[in-house]
Amino acid sequence: QVQLVESGGGLVQPGGSLRLSCVASGFIFRINLQGWYRQAPGKQRELVGIITKDGTTNYTDSVKGRFTISRDNAKNTVYLQMNSLKPEDTAGYYCNAVDLYNQAPYWGQGTQVTVSS
């Protein structure tokens, strides 16, 4: 099994920045793809971006140029740097990992990001 723990959420003003962290533990070798999702109240969970094992990233259009996903393999940690935050970025943010062998998803417990003045 793989466990994912997010941190770094909070309240920030529009235009501000936050960095979320996702620490993986357990059977790390089973992790293939990792990503960040978000879910706003009353809306479906949506993909924010992904990062592959070799560090290739891809983002949903609404965050391109503002959000950056990176990883520190020595710390088993994936980061989501969020800049130029907008009120519409307000959501619960969830770390995700995909199992290399059976494509099963692993999820963290989520961390709340609120963008408001």
N, C-alpha and C positions, 0 to 999 in steps of 0.2 A: 504493500500500500504506500501511497504518497500522501503526505500532509502538506497543506499550503496555509500560510498565515500571512495576512495582509496587515499593513500598518501605514500610517501617514496621512490619513484623512483628516478633515476638519472644516472649519468655516474660513472662507477667504473672500475678499472683495473682488468684484469684477476687474479683470486685468491682472490679477495676482497669479501666483504660482504655488504649486504643491508638488511634492514628490512622494509617490506611493511606493512601498516596498512589498515584495512577496518572497518569503523565505520558504524553501522547500526542504522537507525532511523525509526520512523513511527510505524507500527504494528509489533513490534518485536516478539510478541507471535506467529505470523504466520510463523516464520522462522523454518525450519527443518534442512536440511543439508546445510552446507556452504562449499565453495571451492574457489580455485584460478585456473584461466585459463590463458593462454598466447597465443599471436598471433604474429608471426614474419611476416615481409613483404613477400607477395606472398605465405604465407602458411595458412593452416586452423587453427582455434582456437583449442588448445589442452588443456586437463585437466592436471593441475600440481599436485593437491592433494585436498583432502577433509577432513573435520572434522565434526563429528556427534555431536549431542547435548550432548552426554555423554563424548565427548572428544576423541573418537576413530579417528585415522587418517589413511590415505592411500595415497600413492604417485605413480606417474608414475615412471617407472624404471630409466629414465634418471636423475632424481633428488634425488633418494633415497640415504640417507647418507649425502646429502649436504643441502637439504631444510627441514625446520620444520614448520609445521602449529600449531598454538596454539590459545587459545581464553581467553579473559578476560570478563566474563559475566557481571561483575559489570559495565564495560565500553562499553558493546555492541560492542566489537572490536575483530576482528580476525586478526592474524598476520601471515606473511610469512617471516620467517628468511631464508635468502639465503646466504650460505657460499660457498667458493671455486668456485666462479662464473667463467663461461667460456664464450667465445665470442658467442657460440651457445645458451646461455641463453638470448641473446638480443631479446627483444620482448616488446609488450604492455602487461601489466599484468592486469587482470580483476578479481574483486571480484564477486562471485556468491552466491546466496542463493536460496533455493528451498522452495516454499510455502508448509506448512504442510498439508493444506486442499485440494489444487487443483494441486499441483506439478508444478505450474507455476514458471518459473525462474525469478529472479531479477538480474540485472546487475549494477555494478558501471560504471563510465565513463572511467576507465582505468588509469594506470600510466606507463610511459615509463621507461624501464630498458635497459641501454646500457652498454655492457661490452667490453671495448676496451682499448688498450694501446696507 
